[in-house]
Amino acid sequence: MGLFKQMKDLRNVAAQAPGMVAQAQQTAAAAQAYAAQAQAAYGMNGYSAANAFGAPVATGIAADDPRLAPIAGVDLVTYARISKAASQEGLTADGVAARAQSFGVSADAWQEASAGWPARMRGDMQLAVHFGNVFGQV
C-alpha cells in the first residue's frame, strides 16, 4: 500500500472518530439508563457494572422464599450443580440424566426439574440473578 493511500485512510478514520465517540457515549448512557430501570423494576440491590464481571449480586431472596421450593425434590442448589457439571462436561441430554442420578436425582425428577426451574425463573429477574449467583458458587 502506498504512503499517500495510508495517509488518506488515516485522514478518513480521523474524520469518523468524533461520530464513533458520540455513538459510544450514547450507548453507555442507554446502558446506564437500562441498569437504573432494572434496579427500580426488579429491586436488584447492589447492582453495578462490576456484576457483569461475575461479582455476586445481592438478590434479597430469603432462604424460606416460596420461589426456592424444590421442584420434583430438586432444590435450586442441586439444579445449579447438575447444570454446571453438564455444561462443563459438555453432556448430551442422556448424559445429563445420568449425571443427575449421580447426585441422587432420578431421571423423571430431573426431567421435571430441568423444565420447571427455567420456567420459574422466566420473568423473575430476581430469581434468575439468584440462580446465577448460586451457579457461580457451586
N, C-alpha and C positions, 0 to 999 in steps of 0.2 A: 504494500500500500504506500502511495506517495506521501510525502510530507504535507503537501497542500491539502490532500484529501483528509489526512488526520487532523489538520488544523480546522478544516471545515466541519468535520464531525464533532470535534471538541466544542466549537462555537455553537453548533446546534444543541448539544447536550446542555451547555451552559444557559442557553436561551430557554430551555424547557425546565430547568431546575426550580425556578420560583413557583411554577404551577404544580410541580410534584410535591414541593414542600407544603403548599397550601392544601393540596389534597390529603396529605398525610395528617396535617393538623385537623382537618375536618373529620377524618376517620377516627382520630384519637378522641376528639370531642364527642363524637357519636358513641364510641365505646364507653366513655365515662358516663354519658347520659343513660345508656343502657344499664350499666352496672348500678347506678343510683336507682333506676326504675326497678330493677330486680330486687335490690335490697329493700325498697319500700314495699313491693308487692309480696315478696316471699319471706320477709323478716330474716334475711341472711345476715345475722350479726357478725361483725368481724370480716366481712367480705372486702377483699382488696386485690390489687393486681398480683400480689405475691401468691395468691391462691392458684393462679394459672401455672405456677411452678411447683405444685404439689404440697403447698402448706395446708395443713388441716383448716377447715372452716368450722367455726362454732355454729352448730346447727340448732341447738336448743331443744333437741329431742330427748325427752326423759326416757329412762330405761323401761318404764311402765307404760309408755305411749302405745295405744292400741295399734298404731301403724306398724309396730315392731313385732306384733303377734306372729308366731311361726305359721308358715303355710305348709300343710301336709307334714307337720312336725319338723320342718326345716326353718331354723331361725336365720336372721339376716347375716350373722357372722359365718355360719356354716355355708350359706349360699355364696357368700363372698369368697370363702376359702376354696370351695369347689370350682367356682367360676375362675378364680385366679389360677388355680392349678391347671384347669383346662386351657386357659389362654397361654400360659407359659409352656405347656407341653404340646400345644397345637393339636388337641384331641378332636376326633370326629364325634358325632352325636353318640355313637355306641361307646366310644372311649370315655366320654364324659359320664355316661350312665355307670360304667364300670368304676370310674374314679369316685363317683358319688357313693357307690357301695363300699369303697374303702373308708369312707367317712361314716359308715353305718346308715346310709340313706338308700332305701330300696329304689329300684328303677321307676316304679309307679309314683312314689313320693317325689323323686327328683323331677319327673316329667311335670307333675302338678306345680311344684315349687318353681321350676325354671320358666313356667308360663305365668305363674302368679306374682312373683316378685317384680318382674319388669312392668306388669300391668298395674301393680300397686304404686310403683314409682312414677309411672307416666302421669304427668300433670301435677305431680307433687315435688316441686323443686327442692324443698327442704329435706324430704326423704331421700331423693336422688343424691343430694350432696352428702347426706349422712352415709349412704351406701358407698360413695366414692371415698370418703374418709376411712371407712371400715376396710374396703378393698385395698387401700394403700397401706394399711397397717397389718394385715394378716399375712 
